[in-house]
Amino acid sequence: MLFPNYARYPIRLVKGKGSKLWDENGKEYLDFTSGIAVANLGHAPETVTEALKKQLDELWHCSNLFQIPGQEKLAELLTSVSCADLAFFCNSGAEANEAAIKLARRYHRKVLGNSRYEVITFRQSFHGRTLATLTATGQDKVKDGFDPLPEGFVHVDYNNPDALRAAITDKTCAIMLEFVQGEGGVRPADQAFVDTIKELCATHGILLIADEVQTGIGRTGKMFAYQHYGVEPDIITLAKGLGSGFPIGAMLGKAFLRDGFTAGSHGTTFGGTPIACAAGIATLETIRSEGIVERAKRLGEQGLELLRNKLAGQPGVVQVRGLGLMIGIEMDQPVADIVKKAQAEGLLILSAGLNVIRLLPALTIPEEEWTRGLEQLSELIVSSKEGVTI
């Protein structure tokens, strides 16, 4: 038996291919969730499947006490498409964010020789479920019952430059930012807000950590969301779409941070196994060779236009927003009933908080499926009597 820590829908999924999923009764679903931005190449992508099959016949696991060629190749790929120079591999987004927090603190302490340790994050952010990352998260609901929480995290309002300026102290070592808040309602950062962060980091010697766990690997129409904003983070965290469903996380950093993680300072047993790296390499090579990022940008723009046209002036619809294939529809009341009705009609969507419908389709979704699903959802929103006041 399982702990009841997930509020699961009464759907038992047993098969997936591309943008389709099937339950145990053979019912077909059009998937606008991608396992929460994980299956960026769709379910069971052939290039990743073949890479995994090949690796399974060669080597599954070896300790990080040895050199692992797959890690070196994947690190080279990731640094070639980002502003980073170095990589550390782990198993999840929470672990990547833990590594980022540890690196930021240790760099200030061991390399710069100061006592800074506070990390500024933002209300409605989400950074993970470990004790440190749930404390970093700007949502109280994930912290219930886990006191005492570790110190060293300060939360300020998102997209509020004045509040951020006021929060900077001589203890601030880093600012951790989602350039698009996912769990917090699919809310993109304002350019002026990011410009303020860039200025404050430069002025005060503060590290910028970009949490790209949900937004990275092409999701927003660029390889990483920070690339929309004309800023270069010092540290980038990744997971979700990096392995196309195979568990892998990564923390990337600039070269000057090298001495923050010396031998023995941080580690993991399963991070960066040959199998995980094979999945990551195949994912990135496919994204680059098939123009997936550009496709996500184009389909995202089309989707936003379609939804805004269909839902313009509709009672209950507050805003349609997003970047690339990461789209949120904010309503004036809870969206749980809309999510359930969509499931009944064979369309899988997500919520982000109580009042936002979140769409995270595969970046490879056929254009006709994307359009059909958006039209279906629009009709459902307009006609719904429980989810929308009309």
C-alpha positions in Angstrom: 0.0 0.0 0.0 1.1 3.6 -0.7 1.2 6.6 1.6 -1.7 8.9 0.7 0.5 12.0 0.0 -0.8 12.4 -3.6 -4.3 13.5 -4.4 -4.6 11.3 -7.5 -7.1 11.4 -10.2 -9.1 8.2 -10.8 -7.2 7.4 -14.0 -4.8 4.6 -14.4 -2.5 5.3 -17.3 -0.7 2.4 -18.9 0.7 3.5 -22.3 1.9 6.6 -24.0 3.2 7.6 -27.4 3.8 11.1 -28.6 1.1 13.4 -27.3 -1.3 10.5 -26.6 -1.9 8.5 -23.4 -4.1 5.5 -22.8 -5.7 4.2 -19.6 -6.2 0.6 -18.6 -9.6 0.5 -20.3 -8.1 1.6 -23.6 -9.5 5.2 -23.4 -7.3 7.7 -25.3 -6.3 11.0 -23.9 -4.7 14.0 -25.6 -1.9 15.0 -23.1 -1.4 18.7 -22.4 0.6 17.9 -19.2 3.7 16.1 -20.4 4.1 14.7 -16.9 4.5 18.3 -15.7 6.9 19.5 -18.4 8.9 16.2 -18.4 8.0 14.5 -21.7 9.2 17.5 -23.9 9.8 15.2 -26.8 6.5 13.4 -26.2 6.0 10.0 -24.6 8.6 7.3 -25.5 10.5 9.3 -28.1 12.3 6.9 -30.5 15.7 8.6 -30.4 15.8 8.4 -26.6 14.4 4.9 -26.5 17.2 3.7 -28.8 19.9 5.4 -26.8 18.6 3.8 -23.6 18.4 0.3 -25.2 22.0 0.7 -26.3 23.2 1.8 -22.9 21.4 -0.9 -21.1 23.5 -3.4 -23.0 26.7 -1.7 -22.0 26.8 -0.2 -18.5 24.0 0.8 -16.0 25.9 2.2 -13.1 29.3 3.1 -11.9 30.4 5.2 -9.0 31.3 8.9 -9.4 34.7 7.9 -8.1 35.4 7.1 -11.7 35.3 9.2 -14.8 32.0 8.8 -16.7 32.2 9.6 -20.4 28.5 10.3 -20.7 28.7 13.0 -18.1 31.5 14.7 -20.0 29.5 14.6 -23.2 26.3 15.8 -21.6 28.1 18.6 -19.8 29.6 19.7 -23.1 26.2 19.8 -24.7 24.6 21.7 -21.9 27.4 24.3 -21.6 27.4 24.8 -25.4 23.7 25.9 -25.3 23.9 28.0 -22.1 26.1 30.6 -20.5 27.5 28.0 -18.1 30.9 26.4 -18.1 30.6 23.5 -15.6 28.0 20.8 -14.7 27.1 18.7 -11.7 24.6 15.9 -12.3 22.0 14.6 -9.8 18.6 12.9 -9.9 15.9 15.6 -9.6 15.1 19.3 -9.6 15.0 19.5 -5.8 18.5 18.0 -5.7 19.7 20.5 -8.4 18.4 23.3 -6.3 19.9 21.9 -3.1 23.3 21.8 -5.0 22.8 25.4 -6.1 22.1 26.6 -2.6 25.1 24.8 -1.2 27.4 26.1 -4.0 26.3 29.7 -3.4 26.9 29.5 0.3 30.1 27.6 0.0 31.5 29.9 -2.7 30.9 33.0 -0.4 32.4 31.2 2.6 35.3 29.3 1.2 36.3 31.4 -1.8 35.3 34.9 -1.0 35.9 34.5 2.7 32.7 36.2 3.9 29.8 35.0 6.0 26.9 35.5 3.6 24.3 32.7 3.6 20.8 34.1 2.9 19.1 33.3 -0.4 16.2 35.6 -1.6 13.4 33.8 -3.3 9.9 34.9 -4.3 6.3 34.4 -3.0 4.4 31.7 -5.0 7.7 30.2 -6.2 8.3 26.5 -6.1 11.8 25.0 -5.7 11.4 21.5 -4.4 10.3 19.2 -1.5 13.5 18.7 0.5 13.8 20.7 3.8 16.0 23.4 2.2 14.1 23.7 -1.1 10.6 23.7 0.5 11.9 26.5 2.8 13.1 28.3 -0.3 9.7 27.8 -1.9 7.4 30.9 -1.4 4.3 28.9 -0.7 3.3 28.1 2.9 1.2 25.0 1.9 4.3 22.9 1.2 5.8 23.7 4.7 2.9 22.6 6.8 4.0 20.3 9.6 7.7 20.3 8.8 9.0 22.8 11.4 11.6 23.7 12.4 12.7 24.8 9.0 16.3 25.8 8.1 17.2 29.4 8.3 18.7 31.5 5.6 15.8 32.1 3.2 14.0 35.4 2.6 10.8 35.7 0.5 9.7 38.9 -1.3 6.9 39.7 -3.8 7.5 38.5 -7.4 7.8 41.3 -10.0 8.3 43.9 -7.2 11.7 45.6 -7.7 11.2 47.9 -4.6 10.5 45.0 -2.3 13.6 43.2 -3.7 15.8 46.2 -3.1 14.6 46.5 0.5 15.4 42.8 1.1 19.1 43.0 0.2 21.4 42.9 3.3 25.1 42.1 4.0 23.9 38.5 4.5 22.5 38.0 1.0 24.5 35.5 -1.0 22.1 34.7 -3.9 18.8 35.4 -5.5 16.9 32.3 -6.8 14.5 33.1 -9.6 12.0 31.2 -11.8 11.8 33.4 -14.9 8.3 31.9 -15.3 6.7 30.7 -12.1 5.1 27.4 -12.9 3.4 26.1 -9.8 2.8 29.7 -8.8 0.4 30.3 -11.7 2.5 30.5 -15.0 3.6 34.0 -14.3 6.5 35.4 -16.4 8.9 37.8 -14.8 8.7 41.4 -16.0 11.7 42.7 -17.9 12.1 45.6 -15.5 12.1 43.2 -12.6 14.8 41.1 -14.1 16.8 44.2 -15.0 16.7 45.2 -11.3 17.9 41.7 -10.3 20.8 42.0 -12.7 21.7 45.4 -11.3 21.5 44.3 -7.7 23.6 41.2 -8.3 26.3 43.2 -10.0 26.3 46.0 -7.4 26.3 43.8 -4.3 28.3 40.7 -5.5 25.2 38.5 -5.3 24.9 35.3 -7.2 21.9 34.7 -9.5 20.4 31.2 -9.5 18.0 30.5 -12.4 15.6 27.7 -11.5 14.9 26.3 -14.9 13.6 22.9 -13.7 10.2 23.5 -15.4 11.2 26.1 -17.9 14.3 24.7 -19.3 15.1 22.4 -22.3 13.1 24.4 -24.8 9.8 24.7 -22.9 9.5 28.5 -23.3 10.5 28.8 -26.9 14.2 29.2 -26.1 16.5 26.6 -24.6 16.3 28.3 -21.3 13.8 30.9 -20.1 16.6 33.3 -18.9 17.5 33.8 -22.6 14.4 35.8 -23.1 15.6 38.5 -20.7 19.2 39.5 -21.7 20.8 38.3 -18.4 23.3 35.5 -17.6 22.7 33.6 -14.4 25.7 32.4 -12.4 24.0 29.1 -11.7 21.2 27.2 -13.6 19.2 24.3 -12.3 17.6 21.7 -14.5 15.6 18.4 -14.4 12.2 17.5 -15.8 12.6 17.7 -19.6 16.3 16.9 -19.5 15.9 13.1 -19.7 12.6 12.8 -21.5 11.1 11.0 -18.5 14.2 9.2 -17.3 15.2 10.8 -13.9 18.1 13.2 -14.2 18.9 16.6 -12.7 21.7 19.1 -13.3 23.2 22.1 -11.8 25.2 24.3 -14.2 27.6 27.1 -13.1 30.1 29.6 -14.5 33.8 28.9 -14.4 34.6 31.2 -11.5 32.5 29.0 -9.2 34.8 26.0 -9.7 36.6 26.4 -6.3 33.2 26.4 -4.5 32.8 22.7 -5.1 36.1 21.1 -4.4 36.6 17.3 -4.1 34.5 15.8 -1.4 32.4 18.9 -0.8 29.2 17.6 -2.5 28.2 14.3 -4.1 25.6 11.7 -5.0 25.4 8.0 -5.6 23.0 7.9 -8.5 23.6 11.3 -10.1 24.8 11.2 -13.7 24.7 7.4 -14.2 25.6 6.2 -17.7 21.9 5.4 -18.3 20.7 8.9 -17.2 23.3 10.6 -19.3 22.4 8.6 -22.3 18.8 9.8 -22.0 20.0 13.4 -21.5 22.4 13.3 -24.5 19.7 11.8 -26.8 17.2 14.4 -25.6 19.4 17.4 -26.3 20.7 16.1 -29.6 17.2 15.5 -30.8 16.0 19.0 -29.7 18.9 20.6 -31.5 18.8 18.6 -34.7 15.0 18.8 -35.2 14.5 22.5 -34.4 12.3 21.7 -31.4 12.9 25.0 -29.6 11.9 27.1 -32.6 8.8 24.9 -33.0 7.8 25.5 -29.3 8.1 29.2 -29.8 5.9 29.1 -32.9 3.2 26.8 -31.5 3.2 28.8 -28.2 2.5 32.0 -30.0 -0.2 30.4 -32.0 -1.8 28.9 -28.9 -1.8 32.2 -27.0 -3.4 34.0 -30.0 -6.1 31.3 -30.3 -6.9 31.2 -26.6 -7.0 35.0 -26.4 -9.3 35.2 -29.4 -11.6 32.4 -28.2 -11.8 33.6 -24.6 -11.8 37.4 -25.1 -14.5 39.0 -23.0 -15.6 35.7 -21.5 -16.9 36.1 -17.9 -14.6 34.4 -15.5 -11.5 34.6 -17.6 -9.0 36.9 -16.0 -5.9 36.5 -18.2 -4.2 34.2 -20.7 -0.4 34.4 -20.4 2.8 32.4 -20.9 5.9 31.8 -22.9 6.4 29.2 -25.5 4.5 26.0 -24.7 4.0 27.0 -21.1 0.6 28.7 -20.9 -1.7 29.7 -18.1 -5.4 30.6 -18.2 -6.3 32.5 -15.0 -9.9 32.3 -13.9 -11.8 34.2 -11.2 -12.6 31.0 -9.3 -11.2 27.5 -8.8 -10.5 25.4 -12.0 -10.7 21.9 -10.5 -14.1 21.2 -12.1 -12.8 22.3 -15.5 -9.8 20.0 -15.2 -12.1 17.0 -14.3 -14.5 17.8 -17.2 -11.6 18.0 -19.6 -10.4 14.5 -18.4 -13.9 13.1 -19.0 -13.6 14.5 -22.6 -10.2 12.9 -23.1 -8.1 16.0 -22.6 -5.5 16.1 -19.8 -4.7 19.5 -18.4 -3.2 20.8 -15.1 -3.9 23.4 -12.5 -1.4 25.8 -11.1 -2.7 26.9 -7.7 -6.5 27.1 -7.4 -7.5 29.4 -10.2 -5.1 28.8 -13.1 -5.3 26.2 -15.9 -1.8 25.2 -16.9 -0.9 23.8 -20.3 2.4 22.0 -20.9 2.0 19.9 -24.0 4.9 18.0 -25.6 7.1 20.4 -27.7 6.6 17.9 -30.5 2.8 17.9 -30.5 1.3 17.8 -34.0 -0.1 21.2 -34.9 -3.5 19.8 -35.6 -3.7 18.1 -32.2 -2.6 21.3 -30.4 -5.2 23.4 -32.2 -7.9 20.8 -31.7 -7.2 20.5 -28.0 -7.1 24.3 -27.5 -10.5 24.7 -29.3 -11.9 21.8 -27.1 -10.7 23.5 -24.0 -12.0 26.9 -25.0 -15.4 25.5 -25.6 -15.4 23.7 -22.3 -14.4 26.9 -20.5 -17.1 28.9 -22.2 -19.8 26.3 -21.6 -18.9 25.4 -18.1 -21.4 26.4 -15.5 -19.4 25.4 -12.5 -15.9 26.5 -13.5 -16.9 29.9 -15.0 -19.7 32.3 -14.2 -21.6 33.1 -17.4 
